[in-house]
Amino acid sequence: MPEDIVISIKNLRHSYAEGDGEKEVLHNINLDFKKGEIAIIMGPSGSGKSTLLKLIGAQLTIQSGEIVVDGNSLHGASPAMLRKIRRKIGFIFQSHHLLSSISVLQNVQIPLAFDESQTAESSKLLALEALETVGIASHANKKPAHLSGGQKQRVAIARALIRKPAIVLADEPTASLDEKTGREVVELIKKMSRVLGVTVVLVTHDNRILDIADRSVKLVDGNLLSD
């Protein structure tokens, strides 16, 4: 695999059970993503976008085909290897998935909770650094309920960055935001990619944010129509 390719997908197929049979939702997908690029996956609901993202993020088991992430094959990988691969990836979702009972700072620290190389103090410093990167460090001690939707999404981005990942996967990160706030969030994602060299693969229905992408990919009914 060329050095500049961090995600390589070959002959990928995926099916779900439907009634007494199966429905194939991804049909022979071949796709590569380069280091530091922002790629947007577009397509109507049910086209397989989120399934593809979950397969890249090692959240679903590969049934047929191959995905190589940062030099590591996901197909047939052991649970320990899959955990190692997931640690190289930051995830941003449409819903922020913040815990309401703890502070913003503690929410950002969560990915480091089981990292034996980190102490309480070192993880706190890394969380503050991530919050500073997204411009929300002044809210570190607040509870999520006291933040706006855009601020919550910034916290989610900080949490995705705390491990300094090579890859960030974003599933509809602007879907619950108004136009102005959504634009602020995607500009932040763009900055993250440019400054930190992170590869961003972003699933969206939002045509207004296509201009941040280095390229866009279109999926329709599980088929790759354009790249």
N, C-alpha and C positions, 0 to 999 in steps of 0.2 A: 504494500500500500504506500503511495507517495507520502512524503513527510508532511506535506501541507494538508492532507486529508485527515480529519479527526473522527469523522463518522462515515462509514462505508456500508451501504445497504445493497445486497445482491439477491435477486430472485425471491423477494420476500412475499409470502402469502400468509393470510391469517383468516380463520373462520370462527364463527360463534355458533353454538347450538341454537336451532330454531325449530320448534315443534319436534317432529321425529327425525329431522335431518339437520343439516348444517347450512349456514349462509356464509359464503366467502366475502369478507369485507375489504380485503386488500389483495390485489391481483398482480403478482409478479412485479413488484416494485424494485427498481434499480436507481440508486440515488447516492450521491456523495455530498458531504458538507466540508468546507475548508476551514482551516484555523482562522479565527478572528472575523469571520463573515456573519452577517445577519441574513438569515433566510426565512421567508414567510411562507407558510403552507396555507393556501386558500382552498375554498370549496364549500359547497352547501352542506347543511346538516346531514349526517349519515353517510358522508363520503369517505370516512375512514381516517380523518385527520388526527383525532385524539387517540385512536388506536395506534396509529403510527408513532405518535409521540410517546405513548406508554411503552411500546416495544423498544424504542431507542433508549428510554430511561430505565430499562430492565425491570419494569413494573408488570409486564406480561411475559409469559414464556413463549419463545419463538417456536412455531410449529413447523415452518418450512422456509428455507432460505437462510440468509446469513446477515448479521449485523456485527460490525467491528467498531468498537468505540475506543479511541485513543490506543489502538494497537491490541485491544483485548476482544476476543470473540465472545459474543453473548450466547451463541447456540451451544447448548450442552455444558455451559459453565457451572461450576460448583456454587453452592450458596455462598461460600466464603468469597469466591471471585466476584460474584454478582454484587455483594456488599461493597467490595473494594471499588468496583466500577461505579456504583451509585454515589460513592463519596467524591467522585470526580465531577459530578453533575449537580447543578443547582436547579431547583424546580420553582416555577412561579405559576400560580393557578388563578382562575377567574375569582374564586372565593379565596379570601386571604388566609384562611385556616389559622388564625391567631387565637391563642388561648386567652379568654377574657379575664381569668382569675390572676394572671401574672402580668408583670410590667412589659413594656415594649422591649427593654433590654433583655429580659429573661426569655422572651419569645425568640429573639434573634440568636440567643445562646443555645437553643435547643439542639441544633444539629451537632454540637460538640459535647453533648451530655455524656455520651458513651465513648468518647475519644480519650484513651488513657494517656495520650501525650499532652493533654491540656489540664490545667488546674482551674479552679474557680476564678482566680485572678486573671490568668492568661486568656480564658474564654471571655471574660468581661471586657478586657482590653480589645480583643478582636471584634466583639460585638459593637463596641463604641466606634471602632474604626469603620466598620461596615455602615453603621448609622450615619457617620460623618460623610461617607462617600455618597449616600443618597440624600444628604441635606436635612436630616431629621434627628440629629443627635440631641437637640435641645428637648426632645420629647421622650428621652430614654426611660424616665421613671414614671411615665404616665401609663395607665391601663388602656388597652385598645378601644374601649368604649368612648374615650375622650378624644379620639382621632376622627378626622374626616375619611371618606372612602379612599381618596387619593393618598392620604398619609398612611393609611393601613397598607395600601399596595406598595408604598415605599418601604415599609417595614418588611413586607414579604420579600421584596427585592434584596434588602439588606441580609435577611436570613438566607437567601439563596447564594449570596456572595461570601458568607462567612468562612467557608472552606476554601476560598479562592479557587473555584472550579474552572476547569478548562472549557466546560460546556454549560450553557443555561437553556433549559427547555421551558417555554412559556405557553400556557394553554389559555387563550382568550383573556389576556391580562387587562384589557380595557373594556371588557363587555359590560361591567357594572358601573362604569364611570361616565360622566358627562364628557362632551367633546374637549373642553379646555383641560380638564384633569387627565383625560386619556392621553392627550397630546403630551402633557408634562411627563407622564409615566413612560411613554415610548421614547421620548427624547432622553430620558434617564437611562433606558435600556441601551439606546444607541451610544451614549457616552460610555457606559460600562463596557461595551464591546470594543470601542475605539481605544479607550485608555488602558484597559486591562487585558486586551487581546482575547476576550472570551468569544467563543463561537455561540451564537444565539439562533435557536430554531424556534420560531414563534407561530403558533396556530391562531388564526383570527378570521372573523367574518367582516372585519372593519376595513373597508376600502380606504378610509381616510388616513391610515397609517402606512400604506404601502411605500411611501417615499423614503422611509428609513431603511428599507431593505437593500442589500446588495443584489438580491435576486428573489423572485417569487416562484413558487411551485404550486401547480393546481392539481387537486385531486377531485375526481367526479366518479361516484359509484365505485370507489376503490381502485380506480385506474389513474395512473399518472399521465395527465394530458399535456402538460408543458413544464419546462424547466428553463 
